[in-house]
Amino acid sequence: MVRHVSAGRVGAVVGRNVGALRSGASYWLVLVSGFFEPLLYLLSIGVGVGALVGRIPLGDGQVVSYAVFVAPAMLAASAMNGALAETTFNFFFKMKYAKTFEAILATPVRPVEVAVGELSWAMIRSSFYTAAFLAVMVALGLAEPVWALAAFPATMLVGLAFGAAGMAMSTLLRGWQDFDLLNAAQFSLFLFSGTFAPVGDYPPVLEAVVVATPLYHAVELVRGLALGQPSWALAGHAVYLGVMTVAGLWFAAGRIQRVLCA
């Protein structure tokens, strides 16, 4: 699959999305508004509730404030939300109703290049959210600037993983009603991935389920780097997200081929 990917044709798919962004004021509102949800969670729960919770012990014995504990999780969730917003609602609309991909595929662009281009655009959107969120974390004293820079590539990997998964799921959706299930799954991940409490505090059965979910690995990877705690365990989380990216991209490209080029 990779040998058939042309950087120029992928760039054309991304360029089409950039053109749509420039011509649509409403899209700018959606883009900007997506940044505020995790920020409000951080301020209300991390800072507000954090004043009641106190300090949280980490696995290595370090003790941090609740806001410092929650902020990297909100950062990972921001990367997830930004990528999924682009590769679920927008991707599904372009594939199912606007027939955008059918028009693109009438050119020399291949299905895999559509998938890579859409994923690249989703990563750009996700990176916009995470860069702004990291700046807020540094400004509030919730992360050191050096470790904030180290965490940024990790948030890009999170965006790639969830963007690829979002595209793969979108190719299977039958209609807008199916998004109710997708939203429920996304919100469940947000609540139960070590976001607001250490996973070790969960019952053993629930802990085992959580450890298998993708946002848990995203949170652990971003939190480890943002808090300045690099370890070999972070490599395992990165591998999980890397495999998720490749598998989702491969599946989405195959589905575009079967559905639109049959």
N, C-alpha and C positions, 0 to 999 in steps of 0.2 A: 504493500500500500504506500509506503513512504517514498519509493522511487518514482511514483507517479505524481508527486506533489510538486507543483510549480510555485515558487515564491511570488512570482508576478501575478499569477491568477489568484492566489490567496490574498495578496495585497489588493486586488481588484474587489474582492468580496468585502474586505475591511473598508475599502474606500467607499463602497456603496453605502455602508452603515454610517460612515462619517458624513456623507452627503445628506442622508436622511436626518442626522442630528442637526446639521446646519439649517435645514429647511423647516424644522418642526420645533416651535417654541414649547409645545406641550411636552415633547420628549426631554427638553432641558429641565422642566419642572420635575418630571419623574426621576431623572438622573440625580438631581440635587436632593430631592426629598428622601431618596433611599439612604443618604448618609445620616439623617437625623434619628432614625429609629434606634440603632445601637447606641448612639450618643446619648439619647434620652434614657435608655436603659442604664447606661453607665452612671449618669448623673443621679438618677432616682434610686437605683438599687445599689450600685457600687459605692456611691458617696452618701446618699441618704440613709439607706438601710445599713450600710457599712458602719455608720456611727453607732448603731445598736449592736451589731454583730461583734465588732472588735477586730482582733487579729486572727489570722488563719495560719496554722502550721503547714509547711510544705513537706514533701517526702524526704528531703535531705536535712530536715531539722530546722531550716530557715523559717522564721515567722514574719509574715508581711501583713499589711493592712488589708481589709476586705476589698477596698477599691483597687489596690495593686493586684490582688488575686483575680478579680473579675475583669479588669480592663483587657488583658490579653485574650480572654475568652470572647469578649465583645468584639475585639478586633478580628478574630477568626470567624465569628458569626457575620460580621460585616462583609468579609471576603466571600463567604458562602452566599449571603443574600444578594450581593451585587451580581455574582456570576449566575445564580439561579434565575434572577429576575430577567436576565437577558436571554438565557437559553431555555426557558420554559414558556412564559407568556409570549414574548416577542418572537421566539423561534417557532412556536406552534402556530401563531397567527400568520407568519410569513410562509410556512409550509402548507397549512391547511386551507387558509382563506384568501390571503393576498396573492397566492401563487408566485411569490417572489422567487423561490428556488427553481420553479419550472422555467421561468424566464432566464434565470442565470444559467441553468443547465442547457439552454438552447445555444449557448456560446461554448467555446472550448473548455470552459471550467468543468471539472469533474466533481462527482459527489464528495469525494474525500477532501477536495479543496474547499468546497462549500462548508463542510464540517470544520476544517481547520481554520478557515476564515471567520466563521461564526464564533468559534472558541477563542480565537485571538481577540476578537472584538469584546467578548464577554470578559476576558482577562483585563483588557484596558479599562473597562467600566469598573470591575472589581478593584483594580489597582488605584483608581481615583478615590474610591471610598477608603481604602486602607491607608493610603498616604495621608489623607486628611485626618483620619482617626489617629494615626501615629503622631501627627503633629499636635493634636489635642492632648494625647497621653503625655507627651514630653512637656507641653505647656503646663499641665496640671501636676507635674512631678511624679507621674505614675510609671515612667520608664526613663532610663538613661539614653541620651541621644545615640551613643554608639550601639547599644543593644536594640534600639528602635530601628536603626539602619540594618542590623543583622536580621531582625524579624521580618523586614519588608519582603525579601525574596521568598520567605516561607509563606507569607500571605498570598503571593503570586501563585505558588504551588497549590494552595488551598483553592484559589479561584479556578485554576485549571482543572483540578479534580472535580469540583462540584459543577463547573460549567460543562465538562464532558458528560458527567452523570445526568445533568439536566437535559442535555440534548438527546441522550439515549432514551430517557423516559418520555420526552416530548414526542418522539417518533411513534410511541405506543399509545398515546392518548387518543381517545375517540371523540371527545368534545370538551367544552368548557367545564362541564360538571365534574369531569375527572380531576380537575385542579383542586377540588375540595379535599380529595385524598392526598394529593401532593402537598397541599398547604398544611394538613394535619401532621403528615410525616415530618415536614420541615420544622414545624413548631415543637414537635416532640423532641427532635434532635436538639433544638435550641435549649430546651428546658433540662434535658437529662443527658448531657455529655460532659459532665464535670464543669459546666459553665458557672454555676452559682454555689456549688459545694464540692469538696474533694470526692472523687469517685470512691475512695476507700470508706466513706461514710455510708455508702449505699448497702442494702442487704446483698449477700454474696451472689444470689441468682441475678438480681438486677445489675450488679456490678459487671458480671460476665457478659450480659447483653450489651451494656453500655460500651465496654471495651472493644466490642466488635463493630461499633458504628463509626462512620467516617468522621463526623464532627468531633468525636472524642480525640481522634488522632490529630486532627487539625488544631484543636485547643491545646493539646499537650505539646505539639511542635512549636506553636507560636508562643505559648506561655514560657516554655523552657528557654527560648531565645530572648524574649522580651524581658524576662527577669534575670538574664545573665547566668543561666544554668545549662550551658552546653554539655551534652553527654552522648554516648553511643546510642542510648535509647531513642534519641531524637531521629537518628538515621532510620530506625525501624518505622517510625511514624511517617517519615518522608517517603520511604519505599512504598508503604501502603497507599499514600496519596498518588504516587507516581503510577503504580499499577492501576489504580482507579481511573486516572487520566487516560492511559493508553486503552484500557478496556472500553471505557465510555466512548472515546473517539472512534475506535474501530467499529463498535456496534452502531453508533449513529450514522457513520458513513455507509455501512452496509444497508441500513434501513432506508436511507435516502435513495440509494441505488435501487433497491427493490420496489419502493413505493412510487418513485417519480420517474424511473427509467425503465420500468417493466414494459 
